Amino acid sequence: MLVGQSGDAPTPAVAAGDLIKDADTASFMLDVIEASKTTPVIVDFWAPWCGPCKQLTPTIEKLVKQYAGKVKLVKVNVDDNQQLAAQFRVQSIPAVYAFKDGKPVDGFMGAMPESQVKKFIEKLTGRGGNPIDDALEEAAEFLKQNQVDVALEIYQEILSQDPTHIKAVGGALKCYMALGQDDVALETLANLPEVMLKDTEIASVRTALELKAKTQGASGALQELEAKAASNPKDMQARLDLAMARFGAGDKEGAMNELLEMIRADRKWNDEAARKQLVEFFKAFGPTDALTVQGRKRLSAILFA
């Protein structure tokens, strides 16, 4: 089951057998035409020998399960149901039709990426209705409010249904870091496939962990570095060390500000070391973080002044 809104009863998972069926000519009227009068039905015309079908069908199945009863999927093997395929003028596969109120209302041909298939389903269901999307928004809000345990529970529930859900993996990693469970985060990252590691949200956590390890213990010398940098503002190495120490102490904004001031003072120092380190900070913060957005604007103002 997925966690519902705070205080609400959880939403029960719908059995896959109720959502996904194989149909033939004899059952098509009941499984598609009649069923679509109460719930939208997606019909996937496919064949065992079709390469693109092997990519598309699992994607549709995955998304249909996520919508937990808002839409159904009926699969039709064209080799076994040639008359039915001819009736719908299926000339190439995969061919997908959407039925609503007993009649076809939309469709597409050929394999499509998951994001496009999701838009197709969103249009069919009237936008929204995906419990996982709702749960992700709820978890992000709990994390923002520092209710990390609650957020992690939601992310783990999503992952129990879809272990490869990138947003849920990224959210869980952030929770592990917030709870000081860096070892769990590192172990999780080590077991992720390469394609998931390239996702910006997951890469953000990976960079944050690397920076945390690099700055471990540096915060202990914070006062000493502040005094050293204040006594000689032209000592760029001391200022860089100070920025790293501030990051290690959890003062992300202070670390960013120090680097921005270094770039303003001498942007070319040590092969643009300050700018390069700032870019690493932005990766660790994440592309949509307020500090990243603000910092990039200030960096552009300095570089193009």
Backbone as numpy.savetxt, mean C-alpha at the origin, in Angstrom:
# Nx Ny Nz CAx CAy CAz Cx Cy Cz
-12.40 -12.27 9.79 -13.23 -11.08 9.79 -12.36 -9.84 9.79
-12.93 -8.74 9.30 -12.23 -7.47 9.30 -12.74 -6.61 10.44
-11.85 -5.81 10.99 -12.25 -4.91 12.06 -13.11 -3.81 11.48
-14.23 -3.54 12.14 -15.12 -2.48 11.68 -14.77 -1.18 12.36
-15.64 -0.20 12.29 -15.41 1.06 12.96 -15.33 0.84 14.45
-14.59 1.69 15.14 -14.39 1.55 16.56 -15.73 1.47 17.28
-15.90 0.39 18.03 -17.14 0.21 18.78 -18.16 -0.60 18.02
-17.97 -0.81 16.72 -18.91 -1.60 15.94 -18.55 -3.07 16.00
-19.50 -3.92 15.68 -19.20 -5.34 15.59 -18.36 -5.59 14.36
-17.42 -6.53 14.40 -16.61 -6.83 13.23 -17.47 -7.32 12.08
-16.99 -7.09 10.87 -17.70 -7.53 9.68 -17.32 -8.97 9.37
-18.26 -9.92 9.35 -17.90 -11.31 9.09 -17.44 -11.51 7.66
-16.47 -12.37 7.47 -16.00 -12.68 6.12 -17.03 -13.54 5.42
-17.23 -13.30 4.12 -18.17 -14.08 3.33 -17.42 -15.25 2.73
-18.00 -16.44 2.79 -17.34 -17.63 2.27 -17.05 -17.46 0.79
-15.84 -17.86 0.38 -15.43 -17.70 -1.02 -16.38 -18.42 -1.97
-16.93 -19.58 -1.54 -17.83 -20.34 -2.39 -19.12 -19.59 -2.70
-19.50 -18.65 -1.84 -20.70 -17.84 -2.09 -20.41 -16.70 -3.05
-19.14 -16.36 -3.20 -18.75 -15.21 -4.02 -18.21 -15.59 -5.39
-17.60 -16.75 -5.48 -16.91 -17.16 -6.71 -17.43 -18.54 -7.14
-17.94 -18.62 -8.38 -18.49 -19.87 -8.88 -18.03 -20.14 -10.30
-18.06 -21.39 -10.67 -17.90 -21.79 -12.07 -19.30 -22.03 -12.62
-19.55 -21.51 -13.80 -20.88 -21.65 -14.39 -20.79 -22.26 -15.78
-21.89 -22.84 -16.22 -22.00 -23.34 -17.59 -23.30 -22.82 -18.20
-23.61 -23.30 -19.39 -24.81 -22.82 -20.08 -26.07 -23.06 -19.25
-26.12 -24.22 -18.58 -27.32 -24.57 -17.82 -27.52 -23.70 -16.59
-26.41 -23.31 -15.93 -26.53 -22.55 -14.68 -26.39 -21.04 -14.86
-26.11 -20.59 -16.08 -25.82 -19.18 -16.30 -26.99 -18.28 -15.91
-28.19 -18.69 -16.26 -29.36 -17.87 -15.96 -29.51 -17.63 -14.46
-29.32 -18.69 -13.66 -29.46 -18.57 -12.21 -28.26 -17.85 -11.59
-27.03 -18.26 -11.97 -25.82 -17.75 -11.33 -25.48 -16.32 -11.74
-25.94 -15.90 -12.92 -25.57 -14.57 -13.41 -26.80 -13.65 -13.53
-27.72 -14.02 -14.39 -28.86 -13.12 -14.67 -29.69 -12.88 -13.41
-30.12 -13.95 -12.77 -30.95 -13.80 -11.57 -30.15 -13.22 -10.41
-28.94 -13.74 -10.21 -28.10 -13.27 -9.09 -27.79 -11.80 -9.18
-27.62 -11.29 -10.40 -27.23 -9.89 -10.58 -28.37 -8.92 -10.27
-29.57 -9.46 -10.07 -30.70 -8.59 -9.71 -30.61 -8.13 -8.25
-29.81 -8.84 -7.48 -29.60 -8.45 -6.08 -28.17 -8.01 -5.79
-27.20 -8.62 -6.50 -25.78 -8.30 -6.29 -25.08 -8.25 -7.65
-24.28 -7.22 -7.93 -23.55 -7.18 -9.21 -22.70 -8.44 -9.40
-22.65 -8.93 -10.63 -21.90 -10.15 -10.94 -20.90 -9.86 -12.06
-19.67 -10.28 -11.84 -18.64 -10.20 -12.87 -18.52 -11.58 -13.52
-18.55 -11.64 -14.84 -18.39 -12.91 -15.56 -17.04 -12.90 -16.26
-16.25 -13.88 -15.97 -14.89 -14.01 -16.53 -14.87 -15.18 -17.50
-14.81 -14.88 -18.81 -14.68 -15.92 -19.83 -13.18 -16.24 -19.98
-12.82 -17.49 -19.76 -11.42 -17.88 -19.70 -11.23 -19.28 -20.30
-9.98 -19.73 -20.35 -9.65 -21.10 -20.77 -8.35 -21.51 -20.10
-8.18 -22.79 -19.83 -6.98 -23.27 -19.13 -5.67 -22.97 -19.86
-5.72 -22.87 -21.20 -4.51 -22.66 -21.99 -4.14 -21.17 -22.14
-5.00 -20.29 -21.65 -4.84 -18.84 -21.86 -3.90 -18.23 -20.82
-2.73 -17.77 -21.26 -1.74 -17.17 -20.37 -2.25 -15.93 -19.64
-2.79 -14.93 -20.37 -3.31 -13.73 -19.70 -4.42 -14.04 -18.70
-5.20 -15.10 -18.98 -6.27 -15.49 -18.03 -5.67 -15.89 -16.68
-4.53 -16.56 -16.73 -3.88 -17.01 -15.49 -3.39 -15.84 -14.65
-3.20 -14.68 -15.29 -2.81 -13.48 -14.56 -4.04 -12.72 -14.06
-5.05 -12.62 -14.91 -6.22 -11.80 -14.59 -7.15 -12.45 -13.58
-7.47 -13.73 -13.78 -8.48 -14.38 -12.93 -8.12 -14.32 -11.44
-6.88 -14.65 -11.03 -6.55 -14.55 -9.60 -6.69 -13.13 -9.05
-6.42 -12.13 -9.90 -6.57 -10.74 -9.47 -8.03 -10.41 -9.19
-8.92 -10.84 -10.11 -10.35 -10.59 -9.90 -10.84 -11.33 -8.65
-10.41 -12.57 -8.49 -10.81 -13.37 -7.33 -10.39 -12.68 -6.03
-9.17 -12.21 -6.00 -8.64 -11.53 -4.80 -9.49 -10.31 -4.46
-9.79 -9.48 -5.45 -10.55 -8.26 -5.20 -12.00 -8.56 -4.83
-12.60 -9.54 -5.48 -13.97 -9.91 -5.15 -14.07 -10.34 -3.69
-13.09 -11.10 -3.22 -13.08 -11.52 -1.81 -12.96 -10.30 -0.89
-12.18 -9.32 -1.30 -12.01 -8.12 -0.47 -13.32 -7.35 -0.33
-14.17 -7.40 -1.36 -15.42 -6.64 -1.30 -16.49 -7.34 -0.46
-16.18 -8.51 0.05 -16.97 -9.20 1.07 -18.48 -9.20 0.81
-18.87 -9.62 -0.40 -20.30 -9.75 -0.69 -20.90 -8.61 -1.49
-20.13 -7.56 -1.77 -20.64 -6.43 -2.55 -20.71 -6.76 -4.05
-19.96 -7.78 -4.45 -19.91 -8.19 -5.85 -19.55 -9.68 -5.90
-20.00 -10.36 -6.97 -19.71 -11.78 -7.12 -18.97 -12.03 -8.43
-18.32 -13.19 -8.50 -17.59 -13.57 -9.71 -18.09 -14.92 -10.20
-18.38 -15.00 -11.49 -18.74 -16.26 -12.14 -17.76 -16.51 -13.27
-17.14 -17.67 -13.26 -16.13 -18.01 -14.27 -16.72 -18.99 -15.29
-16.48 -18.70 -16.56 -17.00 -19.55 -17.63 -15.84 -20.03 -18.50
-15.63 -21.32 -18.54 -14.60 -21.93 -19.37 -15.12 -21.98 -20.81
-14.52 -21.22 -21.70 -15.05 -21.12 -23.07 -14.90 -22.43 -23.84
-13.91 -23.24 -23.50 -13.74 -24.52 -24.18 -14.92 -25.44 -23.90
-15.44 -25.40 -22.69 -16.56 -26.26 -22.30 -17.92 -25.63 -22.58
-17.92 -24.33 -22.89 -19.18 -23.61 -23.09 -19.10 -22.71 -24.32
-18.82 -23.32 -25.47 -18.60 -22.55 -26.70 -19.87 -21.82 -27.15
-21.02 -22.44 -26.95 -22.28 -21.80 -27.36 -22.53 -20.54 -26.55
-22.24 -20.61 -25.24 -22.43 -19.45 -24.37 -21.46 -18.33 -24.75
-20.20 -18.71 -25.04 -19.21 -17.72 -25.45 -19.61 -17.06 -26.77
-20.17 -17.85 -27.68 -20.60 -17.30 -28.96 -21.78 -16.35 -28.77
-22.65 -16.69 -27.84 -23.81 -15.84 -27.57 -23.39 -14.44 -27.13
-22.25 -14.37 -26.38 -21.75 -13.07 -25.93 -20.66 -12.52 -26.85
-20.51 -13.16 -28.01 -19.56 -12.72 -29.04 -18.14 -12.58 -28.49
-17.75 -13.57 -27.70 -16.39 -13.60 -27.15 -15.45 -14.09 -28.23
-14.61 -13.20 -28.74 -13.69 -13.54 -29.82 -12.27 -13.74 -29.32
-11.95 -13.16 -28.18 -10.63 -13.37 -27.57 -10.80 -13.35 -26.06
-9.89 -14.01 -25.38 -9.97 -14.08 -23.92 -8.63 -13.65 -23.30
-8.70 -13.19 -22.05 -9.88 -13.11 -21.20 -10.86 -12.03 -21.66
-12.14 -12.34 -21.48 -13.20 -11.36 -21.74 -14.04 -11.27 -20.47
-14.24 -10.06 -19.98 -14.93 -9.86 -18.71 -16.17 -8.98 -18.92
-17.29 -9.45 -18.37 -18.54 -8.69 -18.44 -19.05 -8.44 -17.02
-19.65 -7.27 -16.84 -20.28 -6.95 -15.56 -21.79 -6.94 -15.75
-22.51 -7.66 -14.86 -23.96 -7.73 -14.93 -24.58 -7.06 -13.72
-25.65 -6.32 -13.95 -26.37 -5.67 -12.88 -27.84 -5.60 -13.28
-28.72 -5.91 -12.35 -30.16 -5.89 -12.62 -30.52 -6.78 -13.80
-29.82 -7.91 -13.91 -30.17 -8.91 -14.93 -29.63 -8.66 -16.32
-28.78 -7.65 -16.50 -28.27 -7.38 -17.85 -26.83 -6.88 -17.80
-26.07 -7.07 -18.91 -24.68 -6.60 -18.95 -24.62 -5.08 -18.97
-23.72 -4.52 -18.16 -23.62 -3.06 -18.07 -22.22 -2.54 -18.38
-21.24 -3.42 -18.40 -19.86 -2.97 -18.62 -19.01 -4.19 -18.97
-17.77 -3.95 -19.38 -16.88 -5.06 -19.68 -15.55 -4.61 -20.22
-14.64 -5.54 -20.34 -13.34 -5.26 -20.96 -12.75 -6.57 -21.46
-11.75 -6.44 -22.31 -11.07 -7.63 -22.85 -9.58 -7.52 -22.60
-8.94 -8.64 -22.36 -7.51 -8.67 -22.12 -7.18 -8.48 -20.65
-5.95 -8.82 -20.29 -5.50 -8.68 -18.91 -5.30 -7.21 -18.55
-5.60 -6.86 -17.32 -5.42 -5.49 -16.84 -4.75 -5.54 -15.49
-3.99 -4.49 -15.12 -3.37 -4.46 -13.79 -4.42 -4.38 -12.70
-4.03 -4.74 -11.48 -4.97 -4.77 -10.37 -5.65 -3.42 -10.14
-4.90 -2.34 -10.29 -5.48 -1.01 -10.06 -6.64 -0.73 -11.00
-6.52 -1.17 -12.28 -7.57 -0.95 -13.25 -8.77 -1.85 -12.99
-8.49 -3.09 -12.60 -9.59 -4.01 -12.26 -10.37 -3.46 -11.07
-9.65 -2.89 -10.12 -10.31 -2.32 -8.94 -11.23 -1.16 -9.35
-10.78 -0.32 -10.27 -11.62 0.79 -10.75 -12.87 0.25 -11.43
-12.71 -0.85 -12.16 -13.84 -1.50 -12.84 -14.87 -1.95 -11.80
-14.39 -2.56 -10.71 -15.29 -3.04 -9.65 -15.90 -1.86 -8.89
-15.10 -0.83 -8.64 -15.60 0.36 -7.94 -16.77 0.98 -8.71
-16.63 1.05 -10.02 -17.70 1.60 -10.85 -18.95 0.74 -10.75
-18.75 -0.56 -10.71 -19.87 -1.50 -10.65 -20.59 -1.45 -9.31
-19.84 -1.24 -8.24 -20.43 -1.24 -6.89 -20.87 0.16 -6.45
-20.67 1.14 -7.31 -21.10 2.50 -6.96 -20.09 3.22 -6.09
-18.81 2.91 -6.29 -17.70 3.53 -5.54 -17.75 3.11 -4.07
-16.66 2.64 -3.58 -16.57 2.27 -2.16 -17.12 0.88 -1.90
-17.17 0.52 -0.64 -17.71 -0.77 -0.26 -16.65 -1.82 -0.03
-15.38 -1.47 -0.19 -14.30 -2.42 0.05 -13.90 -2.35 1.52
-14.22 -3.37 2.32 -13.92 -3.32 3.76 -12.43 -3.18 4.06
-11.58 -3.71 3.18 -10.14 -3.60 3.42 -9.68 -2.16 3.28
-10.21 -1.45 2.28 -9.87 -0.03 2.14 -10.31 0.75 3.37
-11.52 0.44 3.84 -12.03 1.11 5.04 -11.16 0.80 6.25
-10.74 -0.45 6.36 -9.90 -0.86 7.49 -8.53 -0.19 7.44
-7.99 -0.04 6.24 -6.69 0.62 6.09 -6.77 2.08 6.54
-7.84 2.75 6.16 -8.02 4.16 6.58 -8.14 4.24 8.10
-8.88 3.30 8.67 -9.06 3.28 10.12 -7.74 3.03 10.83
-6.96 2.07 10.32 -5.67 1.75 10.94 -4.71 2.94 10.86
-4.70 3.62 9.70 -3.83 4.78 9.54 -4.19 5.88 10.53
-5.47 6.04 10.78 -5.92 7.06 11.73 -5.52 6.69 13.16
-5.65 5.41 13.51 -5.21 4.96 14.84 -3.71 5.16 15.02
-2.95 4.88 13.96 -1.49 5.06 14.02 -1.15 6.54 14.19
-1.87 7.39 13.49 -1.67 8.83 13.58 -1.95 9.33 14.99
-2.92 8.70 15.66 -3.29 9.08 17.02 -2.45 8.36 18.07
-1.43 7.65 17.60 -0.51 6.92 18.48 -1.16 5.75 19.20
-2.27 5.25 18.67 -2.87 4.02 19.18 -2.32 2.86 18.36
-1.03 2.62 18.57 -0.28 1.72 17.70 -0.77 0.27 17.80
-1.07 -0.19 19.01 -1.52 -1.57 19.18 -2.80 -1.85 18.40
-3.71 -0.89 18.42 -4.98 -1.06 17.70 -4.72 -1.07 16.19
-3.88 -0.15 15.73 -3.55 -0.10 14.30 -2.90 -1.40 13.85
-1.97 -1.92 14.64 -1.27 -3.15 14.27 -2.25 -4.32 14.19
-3.19 -4.37 15.10 -4.19 -5.45 15.09 -4.99 -5.44 13.78
-5.33 -4.24 13.31 -6.08 -4.14 12.05 -5.22 -4.57 10.87
-3.98 -4.08 10.84 -3.08 -4.47 9.74 -2.87 -5.98 9.72
-2.69 -6.59 10.88 -2.47 -8.03 10.95 -3.70 -8.81 10.50
-4.89 -8.26 10.79 -6.13 -8.90 10.34 -6.22 -8.88 8.82
-5.84 -7.75 8.22 -5.84 -7.66 6.75 -4.85 -8.66 6.17
-3.67 -8.74 6.78 -2.63 -9.63 6.27 -2.99 -11.10 6.45
-3.85 -11.40 7.41 -4.29 -12.79 7.57 -5.14 -13.23 6.38
-5.77 -12.25 5.71 -6.58 -12.53 4.53 -5.79 -12.37 3.24
-4.86 -11.43 3.25 -4.04 -11.17 2.06 -2.61 -10.84 2.50
-1.75 -11.87 2.66 -0.39 -11.66 3.17 0.48 -10.76 2.31
0.07 -10.50 1.07 0.89 -9.68 0.16 0.34 -8.26 -0.01
-0.62 -7.87 0.83 -1.20 -6.54 0.69 -0.16 -5.49 1.10
0.35 -4.75 0.12 1.50 -3.87 0.34 1.21 -2.79 1.38
0.04 -2.17 1.30 -0.27 -1.10 2.26 -0.36 -1.65 3.68
-0.89 -2.84 3.83 -0.99 -3.44 5.16 0.39 -3.83 5.68
1.25 -4.33 4.80 2.63 -4.67 5.20 3.35 -3.40 5.65
3.24 -2.34 4.84 3.89 -1.08 5.19 3.38 -0.52 6.51
2.07 -0.61 6.72 1.50 -0.13 7.97 1.97 -0.93 9.17
2.03 -2.25 9.01 2.50 -3.11 10.10 3.96 -2.82 10.44
4.78 -2.58 9.42 6.19 -2.25 9.65 6.33 -0.96 10.45
5.51 0.03 10.13 5.55 1.29 10.87 5.15 1.07 12.33
4.18 0.19 12.54 3.75 -0.12 13.90 4.88 -0.80 14.69
5.55 -1.75 14.04 6.66 -2.44 14.72 7.72 -1.43 15.15
8.04 -0.49 14.26 9.03 0.53 14.61 8.55 1.40 15.76
7.28 1.80 15.70 6.73 2.66 16.75 6.71 1.96 18.11
6.59 0.63 18.08 6.57 -0.15 19.32 7.98 -0.57 19.77
8.99 -0.15 19.00 10.37 -0.51 19.34 10.72 -1.93 18.97
9.91 -2.55 18.11 10.15 -3.93 17.70 10.90 -3.95 16.36
12.07 -3.32 16.36 12.85 -3.22 15.13 13.25 -4.60 14.61
13.49 -5.54 15.53 13.89 -6.89 15.12 12.77 -7.56 14.32
11.53 -7.34 14.72 10.39 -7.92 13.99 10.28 -7.26 12.62
10.47 -5.94 12.58 10.41 -5.22 11.31 11.49 -5.71 10.35
12.70 -5.88 10.87 13.81 -6.35 10.03 13.57 -7.77 9.52
13.03 -8.61 10.38 12.73 -9.99 9.97 11.65 -10.01 8.90
10.65 -9.15 9.06 9.58 -9.05 8.07 10.13 -8.60 6.73
10.97 -7.57 6.76 11.58 -7.07 5.52 12.42 -8.14 4.84
13.14 -8.92 5.63 14.02 -9.96 5.08 13.24 -11.03 4.33
11.98 -11.20 4.68 11.17 -12.26 4.06 10.27 -11.75 2.93
10.36 -10.45 2.62 9.53 -9.89 1.56 10.17 -10.11 0.20
9.37 -10.36 -0.83 9.92 -10.47 -2.19 10.46 -9.13 -2.67
11.38 -9.17 -3.61 12.06 -7.96 -4.09 11.08 -6.93 -4.63
10.02 -7.39 -5.29 9.07 -6.46 -5.89 8.37 -5.62 -4.81
8.12 -6.20 -3.63 7.48 -5.45 -2.55 8.44 -4.46 -1.91
9.71 -4.80 -1.89 10.71 -3.91 -1.28 10.85 -2.61 -2.07
10.42 -2.62 -3.33 10.53 -1.42 -4.16 9.38 -0.44 -3.92
8.33 -0.89 -3.23 7.22 -0.01 -2.91 7.70 1.14 -2.04
7.23 2.36 -2.32 7.75 3.55 -1.62 7.50 3.49 -0.12
6.35 2.97 0.29 6.02 2.93 1.71 6.92 1.95 2.46
7.16 0.79 1.85 8.02 -0.21 2.48 9.48 0.24 2.43
9.88 0.85 1.31 11.24 1.38 1.20 11.48 2.46 2.25
10.44 3.23 2.57 10.53 4.27 3.58 10.90 3.68 4.94
10.21 2.60 5.32 10.50 1.96 6.61 11.91 1.35 6.61
12.27 0.77 5.49 13.60 0.17 5.37 14.70 1.22 5.57
14.52 2.38 4.93 15.49 3.47 5.08 15.51 3.99 6.51
14.32 4.11 7.11 14.24 4.59 8.49 14.99 3.66 9.45
14.87 2.36 9.22 15.57 1.38 10.07 17.08 1.49 9.88
17.50 1.67 8.63 18.94 1.81 8.35 19.50 3.06 9.01
18.74 4.18 8.92 19.19 5.43 9.54 19.20 5.32 11.06
18.23 4.62 11.60 18.16 4.44 13.05 19.38 3.67 13.54
19.75 2.64 12.79 20.93 1.85 13.16 22.21 2.69 13.05
22.24 3.54 12.01 23.42 4.38 11.79 23.58 5.44 12.88
22.45 5.92 13.40 22.51 7.00 14.39 22.38 6.49 15.83
22.36 5.16 15.96 22.22 4.57 17.30 23.36 5.07 18.20
23.04 5.64 19.30 24.05 6.10 20.25 24.53 7.51 19.99
24.28 8.03 18.79 24.76 9.39 18.47 24.06 10.44 19.31
22.80 10.15 19.69 22.04 11.14 20.46 22.67 11.40 21.83
23.50 10.47 22.30 24.15 10.65 23.61 25.13 11.82 23.60
25.64 12.14 22.41 26.60 13.25 22.30 25.94 14.51 21.78
24.63 14.59 21.91 23.86 15.69 21.33 24.30 17.05 21.86
24.39 17.19 23.17 24.76 18.49 23.76 26.16 18.90 23.33
27.06 17.94 23.32 28.44 18.22 22.92 28.50 18.70 21.47
27.73 18.03 20.58 27.72 18.41 19.17 27.06 19.76 18.95
26.02 20.04 19.71 25.36 21.35 19.61 26.32 22.47 19.98
27.09 22.24 21.04 28.06 23.25 21.48 29.16 23.43 20.44
29.60 22.32 19.86 30.67 22.35 18.87 30.22 23.08 17.60
29.01 22.79 17.14 28.48 23.44 15.93 28.21 24.91 16.17
27.74 25.25 17.37 27.45 26.65 17.70 28.72 27.48 17.78
29.81 26.88 18.27 31.07 27.62 18.41 31.74 27.85 17.07
31.44 26.99 16.08 32.05 27.15 14.76 31.06 26.69 13.68
30.16 27.59 13.27 29.14 27.24 12.27 29.72 26.78 10.94
30.99 27.06 10.69 31.61 26.64 9.43 32.14 25.21 9.49
32.08 24.59 10.67 32.51 23.20 10.83 31.37 22.30 10.32
31.38 22.03 9.03 30.29 21.30 8.39 30.18 19.86 8.90
31.31 19.24 9.19 31.25 17.86 9.68 30.54 17.80 11.04
30.83 18.79 11.89 30.18 18.84 13.20 28.67 19.05 13.02
28.29 19.85 12.05 26.87 20.11 11.82 26.16 18.88 11.23
26.88 18.15 10.38 26.31 16.91 9.83 26.13 15.88 10.96
27.15 15.79 11.81 27.06 14.87 12.96 25.90 15.27 13.88
25.70 16.58 14.02 24.61 17.09 14.85 23.25 16.70 14.25
23.13 16.83 12.93 21.88 16.46 12.25 21.57 14.98 12.48
22.60 14.13 12.37 22.41 12.70 12.57 22.03 12.40 14.02
22.65 13.12 14.94 22.35 12.92 16.36 20.92 13.31 16.67
20.46 14.39 16.07 19.08 14.83 16.29 18.10 13.80 15.72
18.44 13.26 14.56 17.58 12.22 13.99 17.53 11.02 14.92
18.70 10.62 15.44 18.77 9.49 16.35 17.99 9.72 17.63
17.87 10.99 18.04 17.13 11.34 19.26 15.64 11.49 19.00
15.23 11.31 17.73 13.82 11.43 17.39 13.38 12.81 16.96
14.33 13.75 16.89 14.00 15.11 16.47 14.16 15.21 14.95
13.19 14.68 14.22 13.28 14.63 12.77 13.28 16.03 12.15
12.45 16.90 12.67 12.38 18.26 12.12 13.68 19.01 12.38
14.24 18.85 13.58 15.51 19.51 13.90 16.63 19.01 13.01
16.65 17.71 12.74 17.67 17.13 11.86 17.53 17.68 10.45
16.31 17.77 9.97 16.05 18.30 8.62 16.47 19.77 8.54
16.12 20.55 9.56 16.46 21.98 9.55 17.96 22.20 9.52
18.70 21.38 10.26 20.16 21.52 10.29 20.75 21.28 8.92
20.27 20.27 8.23 20.78 19.96 6.89 20.41 21.06 5.90
19.21 21.58 6.01 18.80 22.67 5.11 19.68 23.90 5.29
20.00 24.21 6.52 20.88 25.35 6.79 22.30 25.09 6.29
22.76 23.84 6.37 24.07 23.48 5.81 24.09 23.70 4.31
23.01 23.29 3.63 22.93 23.45 2.18 22.90 24.93 1.81
22.18 25.71 2.62 22.13 27.15 2.38 23.53 27.77 2.53
24.30 27.28 3.50 25.62 27.85 3.78 26.67 27.40 2.77
26.65 26.10 2.42 27.67 25.58 1.50 27.13 24.29 0.88
26.35 24.45 -0.17 25.66 23.29 -0.74 26.62 22.26 -1.35
27.81 22.68 -1.77 28.73 21.76 -2.44 29.68 21.04 -1.49
29.59 21.34 -0.18 30.53 20.75 0.78 30.49 19.22 0.71
31.69 18.64 0.65 31.87 17.18 0.69 30.96 16.47 -0.33
31.02 16.97 -1.57 30.24 16.35 -2.66 28.75 16.34 -2.34
28.25 17.48 -1.86 26.83 17.66 -1.54 26.32 16.66 -0.50
27.14 16.40 0.50 26.80 15.41 1.52 25.51 15.76 2.26
25.30 17.05 2.53 24.10 17.46 3.27 22.83 17.20 2.46
22.89 17.54 1.18 21.71 17.31 0.33 21.42 15.82 0.19
22.45 15.02 0.01 22.27 13.57 -0.14 21.69 12.96 1.14
22.16 13.45 2.29 21.63 12.94 3.55 20.18 13.37 3.74
19.87 14.58 3.29 18.50 15.07 3.40 17.54 14.21 2.56
17.98 13.80 1.38 17.18 12.93 0.52 16.91 11.60 1.24
17.91 11.09 1.96 17.71 9.86 2.74 16.68 10.08 3.84
16.71 11.25 4.46 15.70 11.57 5.48 14.30 11.57 4.86
14.18 12.19 3.69 12.89 12.24 3.02 12.37 10.83 2.74
13.26 9.93 2.33 12.87 8.54 2.08 12.36 7.90 3.36
13.05 8.18 4.46 12.66 7.60 5.75 11.34 8.18 6.24
11.11 9.47 6.01 9.85 10.08 6.44 8.68 9.54 5.63
8.93 9.26 4.35 7.86 8.85 3.44 7.46 10.01 2.55
7.07 9.72 1.30 6.80 10.79 0.32 5.64 11.71 0.67
4.67 11.23 1.44 3.50 12.05 1.76 3.58 12.68 3.14
4.64 12.42 3.90 4.80 12.99 5.23 4.90 14.52 5.13
4.29 15.20 6.10 4.29 16.68 6.08 5.69 17.25 6.07
6.62 16.61 6.80 8.01 17.09 6.83 8.67 16.96 5.45
8.37 15.86 4.75 8.93 15.67 3.41 8.42 16.75 2.46
7.13 16.98 2.49 6.52 17.99 1.60 7.10 19.37 1.90
7.14 19.72 3.17 7.68 21.02 3.57 9.16 21.12 3.24
9.91 20.06 3.56 11.36 20.06 3.34 11.73 20.17 1.88
10.99 19.48 1.01 11.29 19.55 -0.42 11.04 20.96 -0.97
10.01 21.62 -0.49 9.74 22.99 -0.92 10.87 23.92 -0.49
11.32 23.76 0.76 12.40 24.62 1.25 13.71 24.32 0.53
13.96 23.05 0.23 15.17 22.68 -0.50 15.16 23.30 -1.89
14.03 23.24 -2.58 13.92 23.83 -3.92 14.15 25.33 -3.87
13.61 25.99 -2.83 13.79 27.43 -2.69 15.26 27.79 -2.52
16.00 26.94 -1.79 17.43 27.20 -1.56 18.23 26.94 -2.83
17.95 25.81 -3.51 18.74 25.42 -4.68 18.50 26.33 -5.87
17.28 26.86 -5.96 16.96 27.66 -7.15 16.82 29.14 -6.84
17.36 29.53 -5.70 17.31 30.96 -5.34 18.22 31.77 -6.25
